[in-house]
Amino acid sequence: MSVRVTVLIVFLTLLQTSVKAQITRSNWMVGGNISYVNRNTTYASIQSHHKDSRFDLNPKAGYFFIDKLATGLTLNYGRLKDTYESNTVKYWNIGIGPFVRYYFLGPDHFINILAEGSVALVRSKANNDQDVLRGTSYSLFAGPVLFVNSSVGIEFLAGYVGDKFQDGGQENNGFKCSIGVQVHLERDK
């Protein structure tokens, strides 16, 4: 039997498996996402524009107050490299804030669809120690989650992200893709 046929049989068997994901009231979720973002940046105070790329790590913990709806805290950690005409500046960003997540299908689905929004207070510091920015970041994501078993979900999300800093009038926004793993912890019965 060829490898393709074997993979197809395994995939179809998994689709028929009842998973019963732990996305119901009184359960916890912990995990995180990693992502790459490519965005446009506009500096209103100096009328400058450029593109940057950045990698982010976003651990989070949440609680299901009702079925399919979780809310909690997320941490934002990012490394950013900006290349201008005359120099290169490296930044690190750190932030914390609430998130809200909704699963559109019930807990018995092997593949589910989710949407998530978050807002965070962020601090950004450059390697030259001169630039320290404080502001707000926001995001809205959606995508599929594949439940490996009743507790572990692998998610593939895409969405809109933005940052707005008070210092210097800097605003960032763009499209972001992320991959993540969430562990859903069932309450004791």
Residue, then its C-alpha position, 0 to 999 in steps of 0.5 A: m500500500s502506498v504512503r498516500v493511501t495509508v495517510l488518507i486512511v489514517f486521516l479519514t479514520l481520525l475524522q470519524t473519531s469522536v473527540k469531545a474537546q474540553i471547551t465547556r463551562s468550568n474548564w481551563m485552557v493553557g498554551g500559546n502561539i508563535s507567529y510571524v508578522n509582516r507589516n507597514t509602519t508609519y511615523a506621523s511625527i517624522q513623516s516616515h514609512h517602512k516595512d518590518s518583520r517580527f516574530d512573536l511568542n504569546p503564552k496564554a491561560g483562560y477559563f471557560f465561563i460558558d460553553k465554547l467561550a473562554t476569556g483570560l490573560t495573554l502575554n506578548y513577547g516579540r523581537l523586531k528588526d527594522t532596517y532603515e536607509s542609514n541603520t538597523v535597529k532591533y527591538w523587543n516588545i513585551g505586553i500583557g492583556p485580556f483575550v476572548r475566544y469563541y469556538f463556533l462548533g460544539p465539543d464533539h468536533f475533531i476540527n473546530i473553528l475559533a475566533e479570538g480578540s485581544v488587547a494588551l498594554v505593551r512596552s517596546k525598547a530598542n537595542n540603542d537604549q534610546d527608544v522606549l515606547r509604551g502603548t496598546s496592541y490589539s488583534l483579531f484572529a480566526g481559524p481552524v483548530l485540530f484536536v489531537n485528543s480531548s485535551v490538546g488542540i493545534e490551531f492555525l490562525a490568521g488575522y489583523v494586528g495593530d500597535k499604537f504607541q503614545d510616544g512619537g505617534q507610531e502606529n503599526n498594523g498588518f496581517k499576521c499568521s500564527i500556529g499554536v497549541q492549547v491544552h484544555l484542562e477538564r475540571d474535577k467532577 
